[in-house]
Amino acid sequence: MQTSVIESNPATKSRHFSNSLTDSGLVRNRGRDSALVLSLAGDCVAVLLGLLLGYWLRFHSGIIPLQIKGLTEPFDPSMISLSSYSRLIALGGVLLIGTFLYSGLYSVRNIMRFRRSALVIVRGSIFWFAAYLSFSLVVKFQPAISRMYVLSSLVSTVSILLLWRLLFHRILRAESFARVLRRNIVLVGWNNEVANLADAIESDASHPYRLIGVVEPPSASFKVPPPPGVPRLGSFDDLSGLIRDHRADMVVLGDLDMHSDRILEVANHCEREMVQFKIVPNYFQILVSGLQLETISGIPIMGVSELPLDRLVNRIIKRTIDIIGALVGLFLSAPLIAVFGTMVYLESPGPIFYFQTRTGRNGRNFRIIKLRSMRLDAEVAGAQWAKEGDPRRLKVGALMRSTNIDEVPQFWNVLKGEMSLVGPRPERPELIANFQYDIPHYNARLASKPGMTGWAQVNGLRGNTSLVERVRADLYYLENWSLWLDFQIMAQTFFRRKNAY
């Protein structure tokens, strides 16, 4: 009877609707919005301070000479007062903040993650540097924008921004703030993919989500039982009440084995309670970042449509970097090849280069070239993995393998287009003949050119290590490719030598 009154009384219904909004996290939404606004305001102040510091460093500190032959343009010292430069400083600040806005810096997903925010700041600032200088070539400012001013401002602004963001991040990680900023997730059903999601959330103190618990599927039994540490909130029939009681912001459906009517029922519950509804696409266990919903003759279908390196412009950019890098690499490595090639010959007379058939993109074989690091009879017993303390290695070979010097002739493979500077490492056909059957998703890594170095290698997944983890790292690279990631991997190659034997 009471329910009937509530449904029929508009005023009571309005109050009930308002309470539902509050219970669904309206207060927390305001807290998140406030944190985003505060981060934007703090960034504006940091950018202004950085640009003013860059101005002082360039023109008044004496650290940078006013005239540097061949690097700085002539200018009238009377035209470089702060008042005359104020418009240029304001323009630079607007462009930089606009770049951050476009790059998604002010997103709830980034607010608690310093590393992710720092990466956006650094990449956005580098783009700003190029765009600001290019803009100055098109529009003739008076006074002209000093190139050294833009460079000094880049360094000072990024430094101040990162210091401010580090302080801001540490404040937000305090539980009193983090509790407001995190979004509450309720899971429906349990499987391996949901378990990985739960582990990722629980293991990351900076994660923007909080796991509230799991709801039983309609069958009232879990095919894969959740671990004891995950709260069981209740039955499927009480989903709406559980969403309100636990102030959920998002419901994630992990059990896609339930009937389609039940899945639609979950979506309807979320719509009524105004929380987000998400599905774990466990039918797609790899390359999920390429999942797209599209229509064919008006019928919606979902599938892996496109990865970053499927786009022509990205392949052209990557190939251009490969050609430049290969030419520079061959030039710089020529003395190394000569020195270590001589050492190899003196220790083990015979060919200093080692040619081997490897499997490349789309399963095509090619001959890879390396400096020989093992005895001539190293594979009399057949192909095998290198291992720690491998007795087949030459003395100089141990040094070459630990420092990747044996790989430098592969710049030639890169120049020929058989390899890339960065990508999944190529394996030997005889070793991988059965991998496509034994290692899940192994052949998916063959969607790109193999690399001289890769994400798996800089994370220590080389030699006699887990092939499953190695494939997982390679697929992560394919899903998340960017020029920045390539440069990051190339830089880490010189310092990360775990399992390089």
SVG drawing of the C-alpha trace seen along z (x, -y; Angstrom):
<svg xmlns="http://www.w3.org/2000/svg" viewBox="-2 -50 95 83">
<polyline fill="none" stroke="black" stroke-width="0.4" points="0.0,0.0 2.8,-2.4 4.5,-1.6 1.3,-2.6 1.2,-6.0 4.8,-6.7 4.3,-5.8 1.1,-8.0 2.2,-11.0 4.4,-13.3 5.9,-15.2 6.8,-12.1 8.1,-10.6 10.3,-13.7 11.8,-13.4 12.5,-9.7 14.2,-10.6 16.3,-13.2 17.4,-10.8 18.3,-8.2 20.5,-10.8 22.4,-11.4 22.7,-7.7 24.1,-7.1 27.0,-9.4 26.0,-13.0 28.1,-14.2 31.1,-12.2 30.6,-13.5 30.8,-17.1 34.0,-16.1 35.5,-14.8 34.5,-17.8 36.0,-20.0 39.3,-18.1 39.4,-18.4 38.7,-22.2 41.4,-22.5 43.9,-20.6 43.1,-22.9 43.5,-26.0 46.7,-24.8 48.0,-23.9 47.1,-27.5 49.1,-29.0 52.0,-26.5 52.1,-27.3 52.1,-31.1 54.9,-30.7 56.8,-28.5 56.5,-30.9 57.5,-33.9 60.5,-31.8 61.4,-31.0 61.3,-34.7 63.6,-35.5 66.0,-32.7 66.2,-33.8 66.5,-37.6 67.6,-38.6 69.3,-35.7 72.5,-35.9 72.5,-32.1 71.7,-32.2 73.7,-34.7 71.5,-37.2 73.2,-36.5 74.3,-33.0 75.8,-32.9 73.9,-30.6 71.3,-29.8 69.6,-33.0 68.0,-35.7 69.1,-39.3 66.7,-41.5 66.4,-44.9 67.0,-44.7 64.5,-47.5 61.7,-45.3 62.1,-42.5 60.5,-44.1 57.9,-42.0 55.1,-44.3 56.1,-43.8 56.3,-40.0 53.1,-39.7 50.9,-39.0 53.3,-36.2 53.3,-34.7 49.5,-34.8 49.3,-33.2 51.8,-30.5 49.8,-29.8 46.5,-29.5 48.0,-27.2 49.5,-24.9 46.4,-24.6 44.4,-24.0 46.8,-21.2 46.3,-19.6 42.5,-19.9 42.6,-18.2 45.0,-15.5 42.5,-14.4 44.6,-15.5 41.5,-16.6 39.8,-13.3 38.7,-11.4 40.7,-8.4 43.9,-10.5 43.3,-12.6 44.8,-10.1 47.5,-8.7 50.6,-10.7 52.5,-8.7 49.7,-8.9 49.3,-12.6 53.0,-13.3 53.1,-11.4 50.3,-13.6 52.0,-16.7 55.4,-15.9 53.9,-14.8 51.6,-17.8 54.4,-20.2 56.7,-18.8 53.8,-19.2 53.2,-22.8 56.9,-23.6 56.7,-22.6 53.3,-24.2 54.3,-27.5 57.4,-27.9 55.5,-27.0 52.8,-29.5 55.4,-32.2 56.6,-31.5 53.2,-32.1 52.2,-35.0 54.8,-37.8 54.7,-39.0 56.3,-42.2 58.5,-41.5 59.3,-38.2 59.2,-35.0 62.7,-34.0 63.4,-30.3 65.6,-30.2 62.7,-31.7 60.4,-28.9 63.0,-26.3 63.7,-27.7 60.0,-28.0 59.5,-24.4 62.0,-23.2 60.8,-25.5 57.1,-24.9 57.3,-21.1 59.5,-21.2 57.0,-23.3 54.0,-21.4 55.5,-18.0 56.4,-19.3 52.9,-20.7 51.3,-17.6 53.4,-15.4 52.3,-17.4 48.7,-17.3 48.8,-13.6 50.1,-12.9 47.3,-14.9 44.7,-13.1 46.1,-9.7 45.2,-10.5 42.2,-8.2 39.9,-11.1 40.3,-12.5 40.7,-9.2 37.4,-7.9 35.5,-10.7 37.4,-10.5 37.2,-6.8 34.2,-5.4 32.4,-2.4 32.1,0.7 29.7,3.5 30.4,6.8 27.7,9.1 29.1,12.7 32.7,13.8 35.2,15.2 38.9,15.0 38.6,11.6 36.7,10.1 39.2,11.6 42.0,9.8 40.1,6.5 39.6,7.0 43.3,7.7 44.3,4.6 42.0,2.4 43.0,3.8 46.8,3.8 46.9,0.1 46.6,-2.5 46.1,-5.2 43.4,-3.3 40.4,-5.6 37.9,-2.8 37.0,-0.9 35.6,2.6 32.5,2.8 31.7,6.5 30.1,9.0 26.4,9.9 25.3,13.5 24.2,14.2 20.6,15.2 21.4,18.9 22.4,18.0 25.7,19.9 29.1,18.8 30.8,20.9 34.0,19.6 33.7,18.7 35.1,15.3 37.9,15.4 37.0,15.0 38.3,11.4 35.7,10.2 32.4,9.3 29.3,11.1 26.6,8.4 23.5,10.4 21.3,12.0 20.6,10.8 16.9,10.1 18.0,7.4 20.3,5.6 18.6,2.2 18.6,2.1 22.2,3.2 23.2,0.4 21.5,-2.2 22.7,-0.8 26.3,-0.6 26.2,-3.9 27.5,-2.2 28.8,-4.4 29.2,-1.5 27.9,2.0 30.2,4.4 28.7,7.5 31.2,10.4 28.8,13.3 27.7,13.2 26.4,16.8 23.1,15.5 20.1,15.2 19.8,12.0 16.7,11.0 18.6,11.0 21.4,8.9 18.8,6.4 17.4,6.4 20.8,5.4 21.0,2.6 17.5,1.4 18.4,1.5 21.5,-0.7 19.4,-3.1 16.8,-3.5 19.5,-4.1 21.5,-6.3 24.8,-4.4 27.1,-3.3 26.6,0.2 29.7,2.0 30.3,5.5 33.6,7.5 33.9,8.8 35.3,12.2 34.7,13.4 37.5,11.1 40.5,11.9 43.2,10.2 43.5,6.9 40.5,5.5 41.5,1.9 40.6,2.4 37.1,3.4 34.6,1.2 30.8,1.3 29.8,0.8 26.8,1.5 26.3,3.6 23.0,3.0 21.7,1.4 22.7,4.4 25.1,3.6 28.2,5.9 31.2,5.8 34.7,6.9 38.4,6.0 38.5,3.5 41.7,1.5 44.8,1.3 47.2,-1.7 49.6,-0.2 46.8,0.7 46.5,-3.0 48.5,-4.0 49.7,-7.2 51.1,-5.4 52.9,-2.9 54.4,-5.6 55.6,-7.5 57.1,-4.3 58.8,-3.3 60.3,-6.8 61.7,-6.6 63.0,-3.1 64.9,-4.3 66.4,-7.2 67.3,-5.1 68.8,-2.3 71.0,-4.7 72.2,-6.4 72.6,-3.1 74.7,-1.5 76.9,-4.6 77.4,-4.7 77.8,-0.9 80.3,-0.4 83.3,-0.8 81.6,1.5 81.1,4.2 84.7,3.9 86.1,4.1 83.9,6.9 84.0,8.8 87.8,8.9 87.5,10.1 85.1,12.8 87.5,14.0 90.5,14.0 88.6,16.2 86.9,18.4 88.3,18.2 85.5,18.3 82.6,16.1 82.0,13.1 78.4,12.7 75.7,15.2 72.7,15.6 69.6,17.3 66.1,17.8 63.4,16.0 59.7,15.6 58.5,12.0 55.3,10.2 52.4,12.3 54.5,15.5 57.0,14.6 60.5,15.9 63.7,13.8 67.4,14.1 68.4,12.1 72.0,11.0 73.9,10.9 77.4,10.8 78.3,14.3 78.4,14.7 78.6,18.6 80.9,21.3 80.6,22.6 79.2,25.9 76.7,24.3 73.7,25.9 75.0,29.2 72.2,30.8 69.6,28.5 67.9,25.2 67.5,24.4 66.9,21.4 69.8,19.5 70.1,19.8 71.9,18.3 75.6,19.3 75.1,20.9 78.4,23.0 78.1,22.4 78.8,18.7 82.2,17.2 83.8,15.0 83.3,11.9 79.9,13.3 78.7,13.0 79.5,9.3 77.9,8.7 74.7,10.5 74.4,8.7 74.8,5.3 72.9,6.2 75.9,5.5 75.4,8.7 72.1,7.3 73.5,4.1 74.0,5.6 70.2,5.9 70.0,2.3 70.5,3.7 67.4,5.8 65.5,2.7 66.8,0.7 65.6,3.5 62.2,3.4 62.3,6.9 62.3,5.6 61.5,2.5 63.5,0.7 60.8,1.7 58.4,4.6 57.9,8.2 61.2,10.1 61.3,12.6 61.6,16.3 62.9,19.3 60.4,21.2 61.5,24.6 61.0,23.3 57.6,21.8 56.1,24.6 53.8,25.7 53.4,22.3 50.3,21.5 48.7,24.5 50.4,24.5 50.6,20.7 47.3,18.8 47.2,16.0 50.8,16.5 50.2,15.8 48.5,12.5 51.9,11.0 52.9,11.6 50.5,8.8 53.5,6.3 57.1,6.3 59.5,7.8 61.8,5.4 65.4,5.2 64.0,4.5 60.5,4.7 58.3,4.2 58.8,7.8 62.6,7.4 62.8,4.3 60.6,6.0 63.0,8.9 60.9,11.4 63.7,12.8 65.6,16.1 64.3,18.9 61.3,17.0 57.5,17.5 56.3,17.5 52.8,16.7 54.0,13.5 56.1,12.6 53.2,12.9 51.0,10.9 53.7,8.1 53.9,8.1 50.1,7.8 50.2,4.9 52.6,3.2 50.5,3.7 47.4,2.4 49.1,-0.6 51.6,-1.6 52.7,-5.2 55.9,-7.0 56.3,-7.9 56.2,-4.2 58.7,-3.3 61.1,-6.0 60.6,-4.9 61.4,-1.3 64.5,-2.3 65.8,-4.4 65.1,-1.6 67.0,0.9 70.3,-0.6 69.6,-0.2 67.4,2.8 69.4,6.0 67.4,8.5 67.8,12.1 70.1,10.8 72.2,14.0"/>
</svg>
